[in-house]
Amino acid sequence: MLINAFNLTHIIMAVLKGLIKIEGTLDDLTFYKGKNGYFIRTKGGISKDRIQNDPAFIRTRENANEFGLAATAGKILRRALSVLFCNSKDNSLPSRLMRIMMLIKNQDAASPRGLRNPAVGLTTPQGKALLQNFDCNQNAILAQVLRADYTVNTTKGEISIPDFIPGTQLVAPPGATHVTLQSAFLNLDFTTEVRDLQLSDPVNLPINLTPDNVILAPAAVTGTGITMMLLQLSFFQEMNGVQYHLNNGAFNTLNIVRVV
């Protein structure tokens, strides 16, 4: 049972009187803050022991286990890319990545229900396709920011943008004077968590009409995991000869351009 706390002042008038806001448990009532205010709910529901052992809840246990495997896979990927995420992510990244991992685990046709794992799903073409083109910053979608064609060498992890003109082939945020492009080459084993991440040298360019052949070439990676190539665009504003991250990186783009 869920009831808005401000409709229950006649029950616990002394606690909710005026502007007092509380969170916690009192007798059989739990007080908590929700999206639309403060609420009260009564204790109750199904016991943890019953959920864990009752045959009637076998599907619940299976779903919970697969949910946990998807959450773990998302966490493993976020850790592997943490050096890039520091300036190229939004607050919804964990939940959005979790949704993708839940879809990827559905591609695991080898494991029984309750044990389907994104680590297996990512070995399939369908699973890889679900993760490919994932934008780590929902506020800066690569397809909306970069209007230039690029090629990806999936063997070398090299990304090339020929005749790149930042002034016309970028949708840059207001105030940006420079852009830095960098690629990442990752081999990640989602089972053992062994990873090899290599970054290209960054290429910093003024946002003007001068064309440039951009080649982002990280070192080779080793490992038996899933291989990914990522492209990152970071925007800066130059003042007195010094470049500063524009709005603390809120407009930076990071996209998983290939999964092989």
For each residue, the residues with C-beta under 8 A, 3 or more apart:
1: 41 42 44
2: 39 41
3: 7 8 39 40 41
4: 7 8 37 39 40
5: 8 16 31 37 38 39 40
6: 9 16 37 38
7: 3 4
8: 3 4 5 11 12 16 40
9: 6 12 13 16 17
10: 13
11: 8
12: 8 9 15 16 26 29
13: 9 10 16 17
14: 17
15: 12 20 22 26
16: 5 6 8 9 12 13 20 22
17: 9 13 14 20
18:
19:
20: 15 16 17
21: 33 38
22: 15 16 31 38
23: 31 32 33 38
24: 30 31
25: 29 30 31 43
26: 12 15 29 31
27:
28: 42 43
29: 12 25 26 40 41 42 43
30: 24 25 40 41 42 43
31: 5 22 23 24 25 26 38 39 40
32: 23 38 39 41
33: 21 23 37 38 39
34: 37 38 39
35:
36:
37: 4 5 6 33 34
38: 5 6 21 22 23 31 32 33 34
39: 2 3 4 5 31 32 33 34
40: 3 4 5 8 29 30 31
41: 1 2 3 29 30 32
42: 1 28 29 30
43: 25 28 29 30
44: 1
45:
46: 50 51 57
47: 50 51
48: 51 52
49: 52 53
50: 46 47 53 54 57
51: 46 47 48 54 57 60 61
52: 48 49 57 61
53: 49 50
54: 50 51 57
55: 58
56:
57: 46 50 51 52 54 60 61
58: 55 61 62
59: 62 63
60: 51 57 63 64
61: 51 52 57 58 64 65 114
62: 58 59 65 66 113 114
63: 59 60 66 67 114
64: 60 61 67 68
65: 61 62 68 69 114 115
66: 62 63 69 70 102 105 114 115 116 117
67: 63 64 70 71 102
68: 64 65 71 72
69: 65 66 72 73 105 115 116 117 118 119
70: 66 67 73 74 98 101 102 104 105 118
71: 67 68 74 75 98 101
72: 68 69 75 76
73: 69 70 76 77 101 104 105 117 118 119 190
74: 70 71 77 78 94 97 98 100 101
75: 71 72 78 79
76: 72 73 79 80 188 190 193
77: 73 74 80 81 97 188 190
78: 74 75 81 82 85 93 94 97
79: 75 76 82 193
80: 76 77 186 188 195 197
81: 77 78 84 85 136 184 186 197 230 254
82: 78 79 85 86
83: 86 197 199
84: 81 87 88 136 184 199 230 232 254
85: 78 81 82 88 89 93 136 254
86: 82 83 89 249
87: 84 234 245 248 249 252
88: 84 85 136 137 140 232 234 249 252 253 254
89: 85 86 93 136 137 254
90: 93 136 137 138 139
91:
92: 95 96 138
93: 78 85 89 90 96 97 136 137 138
94: 74 78 97 98
95: 92 98 99
96: 92 93 99 100 138
97: 74 77 78 93 94 100 101 134
98: 70 71 74 94 95 101 102
99: 95 96 102 103
100: 74 96 97 103 104 130 131 134
101: 70 71 73 74 97 98 104 105 118
102: 66 67 70 98 99 105 106
103: 99 100 106 107 130
104: 70 73 100 101 107 118 121 122 127 130 131
105: 66 69 70 73 101 102 108 116 117 118 120 121
106: 102 103 116 121
107: 103 104 120 121 122 124 126 127 130
108: 105 111 116 117 118 120 121 124 127
109: 124
110: 120
111: 108 115 116 117 120
112: 115 116
113: 62 116
114: 61 62 63 65 66
115: 65 66 69 111 112
116: 66 69 105 106 108 111 112 113 120 121
117: 66 69 73 105 108 111 120 121 190
118: 69 70 73 101 104 105 108 121 122 127 190
119: 69 73 122 123 190 191
120: 105 107 108 110 111 116 117 123 124
121: 104 105 106 107 108 116 117 118 124 126 127 130
122: 104 107 118 119 127 128 131 190 226 259
123: 119 120 127 226
124: 107 108 109 120 121 127 128
125: 128 129
126: 107 121 129 130
127: 104 107 108 118 121 122 123 124 130 131
128: 122 124 125 131 132 226 259 260
129: 125 126 132 259
130: 100 103 104 107 121 126 127
131: 100 104 122 127 128 134 228 256 259
132: 128 129 256 257 258 259
133: 142 143 255 256 257
134: 97 100 131 255 256
135: 138 140 141 142 253 254 255
136: 81 84 85 88 89 90 93 254 255 256
137: 88 89 90 93 140 252 253 254
138: 90 92 93 96 135 141
139: 90 250 251
140: 88 135 137 144 145 233 250 251 252 253
141: 135 138 144 145 253 255
142: 133 135 145 146 231 233 253 255 257
143: 133 146
144: 140 141 171
145: 140 141 142 170 171 172 233 253
146: 142 143 150 169 170 231 233 253
147: 168 169 170 171
148: 161 164 165 169 170
149: 161 162
150: 146 159 160 161 231 257
151: 159 160
152: 158 159 229 257 258
153: 156 157 158 159 160
154: 157 227 229 258 260
155:
156: 153 217 220
157: 153 154 183 185 198 217 218 220 221 227 229
158: 152 153 183 200 215 216 217 218
159: 150 151 152 153 183 200 215 216 229 231 257
160: 150 151 153 213 214 215 216
161: 148 149 150 164 181 213 214
162: 149 213 214
163: 211 212 213
164: 148 161 169 205 211 212 213 214
165: 148 168 169 209 210 211 212
166: 169 170 172 179 205 206 207 208 210 212
167: 170 207 208 209 210
168: 147 165 209
169: 146 147 148 164 165 166
170: 145 146 147 148 166 167 179 207 233
171: 144 145 147
172: 145 166 176 179 207 235
173: 176 235 246 247 251
174:
175: 237 246
176: 172 173 179 207 235 236 237 246 251
177: 206 207 236 237 238 243
178: 204 205 206 207 235 236 237 238 243
179: 166 170 172 176 204 205 207 233 234 235 236
180: 202 203 204 205 233 234 236
181: 161 202 203 205 214 216 231 232 233
182: 199 200 201 202 203 216 231 232 234
183: 157 158 159 199 200 216 217 218 229 230 231 232
184: 81 84 197 198 199 200 218 228 229 230 232
185: 157 197 198 199 200 218 219 220 221 227 228 229
186: 80 81 195 196 197 198 221 227 228 229 230
187: 195 196 221 222 223 224 225 226 227 228
188: 76 77 80 193 194 195 196 223 225 226 228
189: 192 193 194 195 223 224 225 226
190: 73 76 77 117 118 119 122 193 225 226
191: 119
192: 189 225
193: 76 79 188 189 190
194: 188 189 223 225
195: 80 186 187 188 189 223 225
196: 186 187 188 221 222 223
197: 80 81 83 184 185 186 221
198: 157 184 185 186 218 219 220 221
199: 83 84 182 183 184 185 218
200: 158 159 182 183 184 185 203 216 217 218
201: 182 216 217
202: 180 181 182
203: 180 181 182 200 212 214 216
204: 178 179 180 236 243
205: 164 166 178 179 180 181 210 212 214
206: 166 177 178 210
207: 166 167 170 172 176 177 178 179
208: 166 167
209: 165 167 168
210: 165 166 167 205 206
211: 163 164 165
212: 163 164 165 166 203 205
213: 160 161 162 163 164
214: 160 161 162 164 181 203 205
215: 158 159 160
216: 158 159 160 181 182 183 200 201 203 231
217: 156 157 158 183 200 201
218: 157 158 183 184 185 198 199 200 221
219: 185 198
220: 156 157 185 198
221: 157 185 186 187 196 197 198 218 227
222: 187 196
223: 187 188 189 194 195 196 227
224: 187 189
225: 187 188 189 190 192 194 195
226: 122 123 128 187 188 189 190 259 260
227: 154 157 185 186 187 221 223 259 260
228: 131 184 185 186 187 188 256 258 259 260
229: 152 154 157 159 183 184 185 186 256 257 258
230: 81 84 183 184 186 254 255 256 257
231: 142 146 150 159 181 182 183 216 253 254 255 257
232: 84 88 181 182 183 184 252 253 254 255
233: 140 142 145 146 170 179 180 181 252 253
234: 87 88 179 180 182 245 249 252
235: 172 173 176 178 179 245 246 251 252
236: 176 177 178 179 180 204 243 244 245 246
237: 175 176 177 178 243 244 246
238: 177 178 241 242 243 244
239: 242 244
240:
241: 238
242: 238 239
243: 177 178 204 236 237 238
244: 236 237 238 239
245: 87 234 235 236 248 249 252
246: 173 175 176 235 236 237 249 250 251
247: 173 250 251
248: 87 245
249: 86 87 88 234 245 246 252
250: 139 140 246 247
251: 139 140 173 176 235 246 247
252: 87 88 137 140 232 233 234 235 245 249
253: 88 135 137 140 141 142 145 146 231 232 233
254: 81 84 85 88 89 135 136 137 230 231 232
255: 133 134 135 136 141 142 230 231 232
256: 131 132 133 134 136 228 229 230 259
257: 132 133 142 150 152 159 229 230 231
258: 132 152 154 228 229
259: 122 128 129 131 132 226 227 228 256
260: 128 154 226 227 228
